[in-house]
Amino acid sequence: MAMTTISLQRHTKERLDDYKMGNMTYDELLNIFMEKVTIEDISDEHIKEHYERLSTFSGVTKEEFKKRMRT
């Protein structure tokens, strides 16, 4: 199995350590979490945030956009 490294904030690692039991690996622990929380649950929340942003979005004119891009 190919191994990789992921970056975590210290606090996140400490929280993961609280869940880790015995000789369980972080890989096993993360897979347990991912089995409990479906990707659809995360996607739904992400999509809801985008719709909320769209409801308050106010666009700018093409000229204003170009001006902002130059600065």
C-alpha positions as CSV (number, residue, x, y, z in Angstrom):
1,M,0.0,0.0,0.0
2,A,1.4,3.4,-1.0
3,M,1.5,5.8,2.0
4,T,1.2,9.5,2.0
5,T,1.4,12.4,4.4
6,I,-1.4,14.9,5.2
7,S,-1.1,18.2,7.0
8,L,-3.2,18.8,10.1
9,Q,-3.4,21.5,12.6
10,R,-2.1,20.5,16.0
11,H,-5.6,20.8,17.5
12,T,-7.1,18.5,14.8
13,K,-4.4,15.9,15.5
14,E,-5.1,16.0,19.2
15,R,-8.8,15.5,18.5
16,L,-8.1,12.5,16.3
17,D,-5.9,11.1,19.1
18,D,-8.9,11.1,21.4
19,Y,-10.8,8.8,19.0
20,K,-7.8,6.5,18.3
21,M,-8.0,3.3,20.3
22,G,-5.3,0.7,20.8
23,N,-3.2,0.0,17.8
24,M,-5.7,1.6,15.4
25,T,-4.1,3.5,12.5
26,Y,-5.2,7.0,11.5
27,D,-6.1,5.5,8.1
28,E,-8.5,3.1,9.9
29,L,-9.9,5.9,12.0
30,L,-10.5,8.2,9.1
31,N,-12.2,5.4,7.1
32,I,-14.6,4.8,10.0
33,F,-15.5,8.5,10.0
34,M,-16.0,8.5,6.2
35,E,-18.3,5.5,6.5
36,K,-20.4,7.3,9.1
37,V,-20.7,10.6,7.2
38,T,-21.7,10.2,3.6
39,I,-20.2,12.4,0.9
40,E,-23.8,13.4,0.1
41,D,-24.2,14.9,3.6
42,I,-21.1,17.0,3.1
43,S,-22.1,17.9,-0.5
44,D,-25.6,19.0,0.7
45,E,-24.1,21.4,3.2
46,H,-21.6,22.8,0.7
47,I,-24.3,23.3,-1.9
48,K,-26.5,25.0,0.6
49,E,-23.7,27.5,1.5
50,H,-23.4,28.3,-2.2
51,Y,-27.1,29.0,-2.7
52,E,-27.0,31.2,0.4
53,R,-24.1,33.2,-1.1
54,L,-26.0,33.5,-4.4
55,S,-29.1,34.9,-2.7
56,T,-27.0,37.9,-1.5
57,F,-24.8,38.2,-4.5
58,S,-24.7,41.6,-6.2
59,G,-22.8,41.7,-9.4
60,V,-20.8,44.5,-10.9
61,T,-20.7,46.0,-14.4
62,K,-18.2,44.6,-16.9
63,E,-16.2,47.9,-16.7
64,E,-16.0,47.7,-12.9
65,F,-14.9,44.1,-13.1
66,K,-12.1,45.0,-15.5
67,K,-11.1,47.9,-13.3
68,R,-10.8,45.6,-10.3
69,M,-8.8,43.0,-12.3
70,R,-6.2,45.7,-13.2
71,T,-5.6,46.7,-9.6
